[in-house]
Amino acid sequence: MAEEVIRVDVEIFGEYYTLKGNSSQEEMLALAQYVNRKMIQLATRNTRLSKAQTAVLAALNIADELVKLQEKHDNLVRLLEPEGNDDKKDS
């Protein structure tokens, strides 16, 4: 059975969007609020940025956060793996 597609209207940096997805309404709202906060923080620090520039810089900052968290996750997974797994990969 197909999952229900949820729709939610959000405002991000003065623009209105309708988000659609399989996540809950609360999750989609939280993501929109997170992006909105990031954009407001950037715009407050540099008032000369256009909306497009603010959006791109926010996306880059969020991507940087994601990459750093992924690296931490990968390092933790490596720490938790049994030491003998390296030998099995070479066989």
MOHUPE-V596815 format. One record per residue. N is the residue number from 1. RES is the residue in one small letter. OMEGA is omega in radians with two decimals (999 if undefined). Layout:
BEGIN
n=N res=RES omega=OMEGA
n=N res=RES omega=OMEGA
END
This chain:
BEGIN
n=1 res=m omega=-3.10
n=2 res=a omega=3.10
n=3 res=e omega=3.12
n=4 res=e omega=3.09
n=5 res=v omega=-3.13
n=6 res=i omega=3.08
n=7 res=r omega=3.08
n=8 res=v omega=3.09
n=9 res=d omega=-3.11
n=10 res=v omega=3.02
n=11 res=e omega=3.09
n=12 res=i omega=3.07
n=13 res=f omega=3.07
n=14 res=g omega=3.12
n=15 res=e omega=-3.11
n=16 res=y omega=-3.11
n=17 res=y omega=2.96
n=18 res=t omega=3.11
n=19 res=l omega=3.08
n=20 res=k omega=3.11
n=21 res=g omega=-3.14
n=22 res=n omega=3.10
n=23 res=s omega=3.10
n=24 res=s omega=3.10
n=25 res=q omega=-3.13
n=26 res=e omega=3.13
n=27 res=e omega=3.14
n=28 res=m omega=3.08
n=29 res=l omega=3.14
n=30 res=a omega=3.11
n=31 res=l omega=3.13
n=32 res=a omega=3.12
n=33 res=q omega=3.12
n=34 res=y omega=3.13
n=35 res=v omega=3.12
n=36 res=n omega=3.12
n=37 res=r omega=3.13
n=38 res=k omega=-3.12
n=39 res=m omega=3.12
n=40 res=i omega=3.11
n=41 res=q omega=3.14
n=42 res=l omega=-3.11
n=43 res=a omega=3.12
n=44 res=t omega=-3.14
n=45 res=r omega=-3.12
n=46 res=n omega=-3.05
n=47 res=t omega=-3.13
n=48 res=r omega=-3.13
n=49 res=l omega=3.00
n=50 res=s omega=3.08
n=51 res=k omega=-3.13
n=52 res=a omega=3.12
n=53 res=q omega=3.10
n=54 res=t omega=-3.14
n=55 res=a omega=-3.14
n=56 res=v omega=3.12
n=57 res=l omega=3.08
n=58 res=a omega=3.11
n=59 res=a omega=3.12
n=60 res=l omega=3.11
n=61 res=n omega=3.13
n=62 res=i omega=3.08
n=63 res=a omega=3.09
n=64 res=d omega=3.09
n=65 res=e omega=-3.13
n=66 res=l omega=-3.13
n=67 res=v omega=3.13
n=68 res=k omega=3.10
n=69 res=l omega=3.10
n=70 res=q omega=3.11
n=71 res=e omega=3.10
n=72 res=k omega=3.12
n=73 res=h omega=-3.14
n=74 res=d omega=3.11
n=75 res=n omega=3.11
n=76 res=l omega=3.12
n=77 res=v omega=3.11
n=78 res=r omega=3.13
n=79 res=l omega=-3.09
n=80 res=l omega=-3.13
n=81 res=e omega=3.07
n=82 res=p omega=-3.06
n=83 res=e omega=-3.09
n=84 res=g omega=-3.09
n=85 res=n omega=-3.14
n=86 res=d omega=-3.14
n=87 res=d omega=-3.11
n=88 res=k omega=-3.12
n=89 res=k omega=-3.09
n=90 res=d omega=-3.08
n=91 res=s omega=999
END
